[in-house]
Amino acid sequence: MSLSVGQHRFASRAHPAAVSALLICGALSWGRHALAEPPPPTETGDDAGEVAPPPAAPAAPALPAEPAAVSPLLPGYVPTLVGVDLPPPLIWKWARFSTANYLVTATGGAATLATAIIHPRAQHSLSGGLWFDESVRNALRVDTLPNRYIFRDASDVGLSLMVSWPFVADALTTAWWYRGSRDTAQEMALIDLETLAVSGAIQGVTNVVVSRERPYGRDCGSEELPSDSIDCANPVHYRSFFSGHSAFSFTGAALICIHHFENELLGAPWDALSCAGGYAVAATTATFRVVSDVHYASDVLTGALLGTLVGYGVPLLHYSRRANSTTTMAEVQLHLVPSPGGIGLLGIF
């Protein structure tokens, strides 16, 4: 093979296959660069012999754009756990639960527990219905014993709801979780405990002292209600006056109302609706006690009256005393902290 450049001629003995391989490698190398780099600007006319100008300096990086809102119906949507329109945290503006309040709560709780264990007196102060009791009993009592047990169980559910609601729904969920104030939730729960303890003590002592026979007691010994049945043989059969279910339920309803209105837990109209709902459940619970033939109408009405008076009276003693700067500065918080010799006591003033 021979190559000629200009007027000079060179001879080459290279193998044609080697030359072909070199040409192929060169073509592949050129193709790789052609794919990796943008093509140079096209040269036309008089500019064909001129060198292309150097590339311009890179522009300043643009600021990152805010992410676009993602629709809840599209993939990638992440719901937020905290709303932007939540109300401000609660602030407890009243006097703190004092040592005297702890003593009242402990005394009331002990009296409630003791009267639940002690049997009613053997001498019964009340027997049978009073005033309108018999007419209301005949109008509301269901006929069959199994149906009475159904309403009795339903009244137990209502009682459980009304006693637990001020603690779980109002103090723990609304005041602490929703409104972000553990301090307010704690004070509310302590007031609830004290109020229910006072209500339970009054109801328990009256129950034991009066020892009124329940309405179904006159049917004990019948074919439907044998005398050896639990309802007849158990001393609970003389705990008619006054209704504990009614007293505790209306105490819980009063606590719901006063906490919502004094602290504005949910705002209008939800505070008023919560109060009305509490009284609706309490009234239904008390009515079911008459329907199930466990109490007379006078029993549940007395319990409703006492529960309402105690349910408002005890909390108002707390909400009537505003916290002042002296009380706040005088409070001391005690904490156990580790120390080199064991455990130390830290007081925060």
Sequence and secondary structure as in RCSB ss.txt:
>XXXX:A:sequence
MSLSVGQHRFASRAHPAAVSALLICGALSWGRHALAEPPPPTETGDDAGEVAPPPAAPAAPALPAEPAAVSPLLP
GYVPTLVGVDLPPPLIWKWARFSTANYLVTATGGAATLATAIIHPRAQHSLSGGLWFDESVRNALRVDTLPNRYI
FRDASDVGLSLMVSWPFVADALTTAWWYRGSRDTAQEMALIDLETLAVSGAIQGVTNVVVSRERPYGRDCGSEEL
PSDSIDCANPVHYRSFFSGHSAFSFTGAALICIHHFENELLGAPWDALSCAGGYAVAATTATFRVVSDVHYASDV
LTGALLGTLVGYGVPLLHYSRRANSTTTMAEVQLHLVPSPGGIGLLGIF
>XXXX:A:secstr
 EEEETTEEEE    HHHHHHHHHHHHHHHHHHHHHS       GGGGGS                     TTST
T    SS TT        B    HHHHHHHHHHHHHHHHHHHS   SS S  S  TTHHHHHHHH  SSHHHHHH
HHHHHHHHHHHHHHHIIIIIIIIIIIIIT  HHHHHHHHHHHHHHHHHHHHHHHHHHHHH    GGGGGTTSSSS
 TTSHHHHSGGGG  SS HHHHHHHHHHHHHHHHHHHHTSS TTHHHHHHHHHHHHHHHHHHHHHHTTSS HHHH
HHHHHHHHHHHHHHHHHHHTSB  HHHHHH  EEEEEEETTEEEEEEE 
